Amino acid sequence: MEEQRWLKHKIDGTIYGWDEFLSQDSLCEEVTAEVAFPEKHKPKAQARRKPKLKLDTAEIPEQPPKDNVELNMEASKGVPK
């Protein structure tokens, strides 16, 4: 399979498929596919970073007991008018 050729505009960075007419333009230069599409050719080391936050969801935080007498007494007090 023949490797595709790409042209990059020197001023605005637009990528074009290789064309004989555009290749003669002084503002266009031939580039490799890695330069034309860096998002498709990321190195393995850059592909994924470890998160700085703990994102585990396996641990469920301990819930307070449902029969909290002090909380129930506080909640049952009347609101002053």
C-alpha positions in Angstrom: 0.0 0.0 0.0 1.4 3.4 -1.0 1.8 5.9 1.9 -0.3 9.0 1.4 1.5 12.3 1.0 0.3 15.5 2.8 1.0 19.2 2.3 0.9 21.8 5.1 0.4 25.5 4.6 3.3 27.3 6.3 1.3 30.3 7.5 -2.1 28.9 8.7 -1.2 25.2 9.1 -4.0 23.9 6.9 -3.4 20.3 5.9 -4.1 19.3 2.3 -3.9 16.0 0.4 -0.9 16.0 -1.9 -1.6 17.8 -5.1 1.0 18.6 -7.8 -0.2 22.2 -8.2 -0.1 22.9 -4.4 3.3 21.3 -4.1 4.8 23.9 -6.3 3.5 26.7 -4.1 6.3 28.2 -1.9 3.9 28.5 1.1 3.2 24.7 1.1 5.6 22.1 2.4 5.3 18.3 2.3 4.9 16.7 5.7 4.5 13.2 7.0 1.3 11.7 8.4 2.7 12.0 11.9 3.1 15.8 11.5 -0.2 16.2 9.6 -2.3 14.2 12.2 -0.5 14.1 15.5 -3.6 12.9 17.4 -3.6 9.7 15.4 0.1 9.0 16.1 0.5 9.6 19.9 3.3 7.8 21.6 2.2 5.0 24.1 3.7 6.9 27.1 1.5 10.0 26.3 -1.7 8.0 25.6 -2.8 7.9 29.2 -1.9 9.7 32.4 -2.7 8.6 35.9 -5.4 10.7 37.5 -4.4 13.0 40.4 -7.7 12.3 42.3 -8.8 9.0 43.7 -11.6 7.9 41.4 -12.4 4.5 42.9 -16.1 3.9 43.4 -15.8 0.5 45.0 -15.8 2.0 48.5 -19.1 3.3 49.7 -18.8 5.9 52.5 -20.2 4.8 55.8 -23.8 6.0 56.3 -24.8 7.5 59.6 -27.2 5.4 61.6 -30.9 5.8 60.7 -32.0 6.0 64.3 -30.1 9.1 65.5 -32.1 10.3 68.5 -30.5 13.7 68.9 -30.9 14.5 65.2 -34.6 13.5 65.4 -35.2 15.7 68.4 -33.6 18.7 66.8 -35.6 18.2 63.6 -38.9 17.9 65.5 -38.5 21.2 67.3 -40.8 23.9 66.1 -39.5 26.7 63.9 -39.8 30.2 65.6 -42.3 32.5 64.0 
